Amino acid sequence: MCRLSAREVPSCAGRAHGRSPATVESYRFHRRKGRAETVFVAWRDLKFAKGRFALMGAVVVLITLLVGLLSGLTAGLGRQNVSAITSLPADRIAFRAPGGGQDLSYSHSTVTERQWRRWSEAPGVESAEPLGITTTRATAGDRSAGVCAFGVRPGSRLAPDGGRISDSGAVLSTAAAEDLGVEDGDSFTLAGQRLRVAAVRGDAHFSHTPVIWTSLDTWRRIAPPTGTGDGEGEGPAATVIALNTASGADVAATDRQAGTRTVTVDESLSAIGSYASENGSLQLMRGFLFAISALVVGAFFTVWTIQRSGDVAVLKALGAPTSGLLKDALGQAVVLLVGGTLLGTGLAAALGAAVAGSAVPFLLTPATVLLPAAVTILLGVLGAALSVRRITSVDPLTALGNVR
């Protein structure tokens, strides 16, 4: 039977739990102003159980790598879906008001000249530009590609280098020019219309297709818009109206007068058919990865805390405060999470940089790399905090009962 002196409790507890006395005595104490404090407990655990913590660290690295890659892919796919809209120098988009409770849609909207003029004359509207959108095919020599034709008025601010747009000239995005193998001054055919490359500017995409900016008249010849209205100015003129409004603009009143529905540029993204479902699915996958990281870290530290309950009882019996033990356990979690997340983030950034210039739509920015890493650490610490709270319920008398 072991004596229960303060010096011998660690040794006896160590034999009772099947560990060497040196392992338990590695939890050292020093007294300051009559209060016992733990020193190096977390670091001793990390050194003592290197295999377990290395395995858990590898899991954190892999989860962070997956979250980082998925975040970059989600942002890249989203940009390839909506960049032509988000880059417009406008703050609102006016659609033809859908009937029968239908949702807004770029593919179904058709605005008339009368509606455009109503908006251009409305108080508080600084600019109103008609914009036609249709998907078609372009060919140049023996090469062809699916493109999205954006029709604007010549000289419009909506298009990059809009002053070069004419009935015979178009501005191509970089991706469209590369797909067709054309440069400035070359000729190509867009849905049967012979055009000249007036300029190659920007990297605009709409619904995963590169954009070609044409004049409105050319756009109407390419894909005559459908619509109703028999009076003058009632014929279809464009797909939507891009607006710049001042603070005093009464958008709701003008919508009622013009028969339109106006939303912000960001809100209009849901009117792109593939964007909402695609982005929602990818965001859901990323959310599940965040939840899995918190559950895995929480499960690991739950098991680890249960295994350490005898040692925690010894520390409490020797005067270690519960708050100190909690900080010690959370410190282990923070070290593990920060180390694994930094390594996983570095790998994700390296792989993202390697594929960013290829056909893979990967977007490498601080928002797609650092933000997921911060969320992973935060959720991991939260999961660890919920698991190590068991320390508060450990009874120090356990250290005495186990050595009888």
C-alpha positions in Angstrom: 0.0 0.0 0.0 1.3 3.5 -1.0 1.7 6.2 1.5 -0.3 9.3 0.6 2.2 12.0 1.3 2.1 15.0 -1.1 5.5 13.9 -2.6 4.4 10.3 -3.1 0.8 10.8 -4.5 2.1 11.2 -8.2 4.2 8.0 -7.9 1.3 6.0 -6.4 -1.2 7.3 -8.9 1.1 6.5 -11.7 1.4 2.9 -10.6 -2.4 2.7 -10.2 -3.0 3.9 -13.7 -0.4 1.6 -15.3 2.0 4.4 -16.1 5.5 5.1 -15.0 6.0 7.4 -12.0 8.1 9.6 -14.2 5.3 10.1 -16.6 3.0 11.4 -13.9 5.7 13.4 -12.2 6.3 15.2 -15.5 3.5 17.4 -14.3 5.5 19.8 -12.3 4.2 22.5 -9.9 5.7 25.5 -8.3 4.1 27.7 -5.6 3.7 31.4 -5.8 2.0 33.3 -3.1 0.6 30.1 -1.8 -1.1 29.0 -5.0 -0.1 25.9 -7.1 0.2 26.4 -10.8 0.9 23.9 -13.6 4.0 24.3 -15.8 4.7 22.6 -19.1 1.8 20.2 -18.8 0.6 20.7 -22.4 4.1 20.5 -23.8 4.9 17.3 -21.8 1.7 15.7 -23.2 2.6 16.6 -26.7 6.1 15.1 -26.3 4.8 12.0 -24.5 2.0 11.1 -27.0 3.7 12.2 -30.2 2.1 9.5 -32.3 -1.5 10.4 -31.3 -1.0 14.1 -31.8 0.8 13.6 -35.1 -2.1 11.5 -36.3 -4.6 14.1 -35.2 -2.5 16.9 -36.8 -2.5 15.0 -40.1 -6.3 14.8 -40.0 -6.4 18.6 -39.4 -4.0 19.2 -42.3 -6.1 17.1 -44.7 -9.4 18.8 -43.6 -7.8 22.2 -44.0 -6.4 21.3 -47.4 -9.9 20.1 -48.6 -11.6 23.2 -47.2 -9.0 25.5 -48.8 -9.2 23.8 -52.2 -13.0 23.7 -52.1 -13.1 27.4 -51.2 -10.9 28.4 -54.1 -12.9 26.2 -56.5 -16.2 27.6 -55.3 -15.0 31.2 -55.7 -13.5 30.4 -59.1 -16.6 28.7 -60.4 -18.7 31.6 -59.0 -16.5 34.2 -60.8 -16.8 32.3 -64.0 -20.5 32.3 -63.6 -21.2 36.0 -62.7 -18.1 38.1 -63.4 -19.6 39.8 -66.4 -22.5 41.0 -64.2 -20.5 41.9 -61.0 -18.0 43.9 -63.1 -20.7 46.2 -64.6 -20.4 49.9 -63.5 -24.0 49.8 -62.2 -25.6 49.4 -58.8 -29.1 48.1 -59.9 -30.5 45.9 -62.6 -34.1 46.4 -63.9 -35.9 43.3 -65.3 -39.2 43.1 -67.0 -41.7 42.3 -64.2 -42.4 38.5 -64.4 -46.0 37.4 -64.2 -47.6 34.6 -62.4 -45.3 34.7 -59.4 -42.3 33.7 -61.4 -38.8 34.4 -60.3 -36.5 36.9 -62.1 -34.4 35.4 -64.9 -31.8 36.8 -67.3 -32.9 34.2 -69.8 -36.6 35.2 -69.7 -36.4 38.9 -69.3 -37.1 41.3 -72.2 -37.4 45.1 -71.7 -38.8 47.5 -74.2 -37.5 50.9 -75.4 -40.4 52.6 -73.6 -39.3 51.0 -70.3 -35.7 52.0 -70.9 -36.7 55.6 -71.6 -38.9 55.7 -68.5 -35.9 54.8 -66.4 -33.5 57.2 -68.1 -35.9 60.1 -67.4 -36.7 59.0 -63.8 -35.6 61.5 -61.1 -32.5 60.3 -59.2 -31.4 58.0 -62.0 -27.9 59.0 -63.1 -27.7 56.5 -66.0 -29.8 53.8 -67.6 -28.1 51.5 -70.1 -29.9 48.8 -72.0 -28.1 45.5 -72.0 -28.8 42.5 -74.2 -27.7 39.0 -73.2 -27.8 35.8 -75.3 -25.7 32.6 -75.6 -24.5 31.6 -79.1 -21.5 30.3 -81.0 -18.6 32.1 -82.6 -16.2 30.7 -85.2 -12.8 31.8 -86.6 -11.3 29.6 -89.2 -11.5 26.0 -88.1 -12.1 27.0 -84.4 -15.4 27.5 -82.7 -16.5 28.2 -79.2 -19.6 28.8 -77.2 -19.8 32.5 -76.1 -22.2 34.9 -74.5 -23.0 38.0 -76.6 -23.6 41.2 -74.5 -25.2 43.9 -76.6 -24.7 47.5 -75.5 -24.9 50.9 -77.2 -21.7 52.0 -78.9 -19.6 54.0 -76.4 -21.5 52.6 -73.4 -19.6 52.4 -70.1 -20.9 48.9 -69.5 -18.4 47.4 -71.9 -14.6 47.6 -71.5 -13.3 49.9 -74.2 -16.9 50.5 -75.3 -15.9 53.3 -77.6 -14.5 50.7 -80.1 -17.8 48.9 -80.3 -19.6 49.3 -83.6 -22.0 47.4 -85.9 -19.0 45.8 -87.5 -16.6 45.6 -84.5 -16.7 43.8 -81.2 -14.7 43.7 -78.0 -13.7 40.1 -76.9 -12.8 38.9 -73.5 -9.4 37.3 -73.1 -10.9 33.8 -72.8 -13.1 34.3 -76.0 -10.0 35.5 -77.9 -8.0 32.5 -76.8 -10.7 30.0 -77.6 -11.1 31.4 -81.1 -7.4 32.1 -81.6 -7.9 35.7 -82.7 -6.2 39.0 -82.0 -6.9 42.7 -82.6 -7.9 43.3 -86.2 -8.8 39.7 -87.0 -12.2 38.7 -88.3 -14.6 36.1 -86.9 -18.2 35.1 -87.3 -20.8 35.4 -84.5 -24.0 33.6 -85.2 -23.7 34.2 -88.9 -22.6 37.9 -88.5 -19.2 38.8 -89.8 -17.4 41.0 -87.2 -13.9 42.4 -86.6 -12.0 42.2 -83.3 -11.9 45.8 -82.2 -10.1 45.0 -78.9 -9.4 42.2 -76.4 -10.2 43.3 -72.9 -11.0 41.8 -69.5 -11.9 38.3 -68.5 -15.7 38.5 -68.3 -17.7 35.3 -68.1 -21.5 34.7 -67.9 -22.8 31.3 -67.0 -19.4 29.7 -67.6 -19.1 31.1 -71.1 -16.7 33.9 -72.2 -18.3 37.2 -73.2 -18.2 39.1 -76.5 -19.4 42.7 -76.4 -21.3 43.8 -79.5 -23.5 46.7 -80.4 -27.2 46.5 -79.6 -28.1 46.4 -83.3 -25.7 43.5 -83.9 -27.1 41.7 -80.8 -30.7 42.0 -82.1 -29.6 40.5 -85.4 -27.9 37.7 -83.7 -30.8 36.7 -81.4 -33.9 38.8 -82.0 -35.5 39.3 -78.6 -39.1 38.2 -78.1 -41.7 40.3 -76.5 -45.1 41.9 -76.8 -46.2 45.3 -77.6 -47.6 46.8 -80.8 -47.2 50.6 -80.2 -44.2 52.8 -80.9 -41.4 52.1 -78.4 -43.2 49.0 -77.2 -41.0 46.5 -79.1 -38.3 44.5 -77.3 -35.0 46.5 -77.0 -32.8 44.5 -74.6 -32.7 41.9 -71.8 -32.3 44.2 -68.8 -31.5 47.8 -67.9 -28.3 48.6 -66.0 -28.9 51.5 -63.6 -26.8 53.9 -61.6 -29.1 55.6 -59.0 -28.7 58.4 -56.5 -29.9 58.3 -52.9 -33.1 60.2 -53.8 -34.3 57.8 -56.6 -37.7 56.3 -56.0 -37.1 52.8 -57.4 -40.4 51.3 -56.3 -42.5 54.1 -58.0 -40.5 53.9 -61.2 -40.9 50.1 -61.2 -44.7 50.5 -61.0 -44.8 53.0 -63.8 -42.4 51.1 -66.1 -43.6 47.6 -65.4 -40.2 46.4 -64.2 -38.7 44.9 -61.1 -35.4 46.3 -60.0 -32.9 44.6 -57.7 -29.3 45.3 -56.7 -26.5 43.8 -58.8 -25.7 41.2 -56.1 -29.4 40.2 -55.8 -29.6 39.8 -59.5 -27.1 37.0 -59.5 -29.8 34.6 -58.4 -31.5 35.2 -61.8 -28.6 33.4 -63.5 -30.0 29.9 -63.8 -26.9 27.8 -62.9 -25.5 30.1 -60.2 -27.9 29.6 -57.3 -27.9 25.8 -57.4 -24.2 25.4 -58.2 -23.0 27.9 -55.5 -25.5 26.5 -52.9 -24.3 22.9 -53.4 -20.6 23.9 -53.1 -21.2 26.1 -50.0 -23.2 23.2 -48.4 -20.2 20.9 -49.0 -17.8 23.5 -47.4 -20.1 23.9 -44.5 -20.1 20.1 -43.9 -16.3 20.1 -43.9 -16.2 22.9 -41.3 -18.7 20.9 -39.1 -16.7 17.7 -39.6 -13.5 19.4 -38.5 -15.1 20.6 -35.3 -16.6 17.1 -34.6 -13.3 15.3 -35.3 -11.3 17.7 -33.0 -13.9 17.5 -30.3 -14.0 13.7 -30.4 -10.3 13.5 -30.2 -10.0 15.7 -27.2 -13.0 14.0 -25.5 -11.2 10.7 -25.6 -7.9 12.3 -24.6 -9.5 14.0 -21.6 -11.1 10.8 -20.5 -7.8 9.0 -20.6 -6.2 11.8 -18.7 -8.9 12.0 -16.0 -6.7 10.1 -13.5 -3.8 12.5 -14.0 -6.1 15.5 -13.8 -7.3 14.2 -10.4 -3.7 14.0 -9.2 -3.1 17.6 -10.3 -6.2 18.8 -8.6 -5.3 16.9 -5.4 -1.9 18.7 -5.5 -3.6 22.1 -5.7 -3.8 22.8 -9.5 -6.7 25.2 -10.2 -9.4 24.0 -12.6 -9.0 27.2 -14.7 -5.3 26.4 -15.2 -6.1 22.9 -16.3 -8.7 24.1 -18.7 -6.3 26.6 -20.2 -3.7 23.9 -20.4 -6.0 21.6 -22.3 -7.2 24.3 -24.7 -3.6 25.3 -25.2 -2.9 21.8 -26.6 -5.9 22.2 -28.9 -4.7 25.6 -30.1 -1.2 24.4 -30.8 -2.5 21.3 -32.7 -5.0 23.3 -34.7 -2.8 26.2 -35.6 0.1 24.0 -36.7 -2.1 21.6 -38.7 -4.1 24.5 -40.2 -1.1 26.5 -41.3 0.4 23.4 -43.0 -2.8 22.6 -44.7 -3.4 26.2 -45.8 0.2 26.3 -47.2 -0.5 23.1 -49.2 -3.8 24.5 -50.5 -2.2 27.7 -51.5 0.6 25.9 -53.3 -1.8 23.6 -55.2 -4.1 26.5 -56.0 -1.2 28.6 -57.4 -0.2 25.6 -59.6 -3.7 25.2 -61.1 -4.9 28.8 -61.1 -3.6 29.5 -64.6 -4.9 26.3 -66.1 -8.4 25.3 -67.2 -9.4 24.7 -63.6 -11.5 27.8 -62.4 -9.6 28.3 -59.1 -9.5 31.7 -57.4 -6.5 32.2 -55.0 -7.2 35.2 -52.8 -6.8 35.9 -49.0 -10.6 35.4 -48.7 -10.3 31.9 -50.2 -7.3 30.9 -48.2 -7.0 32.8 -44.9 -10.7 33.0 -44.1 -11.4 29.2 -44.3 -8.2 28.7 -42.1 -9.5 31.1 -39.5 -12.9 29.4 -39.4 -11.4 26.0 -39.1 -9.3 27.0 -36.1 -12.3 28.8 -34.5 -14.6 25.8 -34.9 -11.9 23.4 -33.8 -11.2 25.3 -30.6 -15.0 25.4 -30.0 -15.2 21.7 -30.4 -12.2 21.2 -28.1 -13.7 23.5 -25.5 -16.9 21.5 -25.4 -14.9 18.3 -24.9 -12.4 19.4 -22.2 -15.1 20.9 -20.0 -15.1 17.4 -18.5 -12.1 18.5 -16.5 -14.3 20.6 -14.3 -16.1 17.5 -13.1 -13.0 15.4 -12.2 -13.0 14.8 -8.4 -9.5 15.1 -6.8 -10.4 12.3 -4.4 -10.1 9.9 -7.4 -6.3 10.2 -7.0 -6.6 8.9 -3.4 -9.2 6.2 -4.1 -7.3 4.6 -7.0 -4.2 3.9 -4.8 -5.8 2.1 -1.9 
